[in-house]
Amino acid sequence: MSCRRQSGPFWIATLPDKKGGRARTKTAYYLNRKLSVVALVSQGVRLPKGPWIWVANGSLPAWQVEKMLTEAFPVLKGTVLTFITLKSDAEVKAFERALQGRD
């Protein structure tokens, strides 16, 4: 069963995963502005904790996504964006653990 929720001006289609989180319905890029991270999240994989907004279809190359983001969000000009790929829930957990070490 699919549900939709609004995240700022964007709508995100989600599917509940086995643990009650949100699994992605399609592979896509998501932006976390606070972290300056763009994640390519595979279909069926949940997003890491935090505020993530959908920004592009997963079929686009990363350079095109970065160009689009800096044009759409002028505040990102000059900001170094880190691109990551999350293909499994295990990779999401590892990413979240790495973030805890940065605090």
Beta strands, then each sheet from edge to edge (+ up, - down):
strand 1: 3-7
strand 2: 10-16
strand 3: 22-24
strand 4: 28-32
strand 5: 37-41
strand 6: 53-57
strand 7: 82-86
sheet 1: 1+ 2- 3+
sheet 2: 6+ 4- 5+ 7+
end
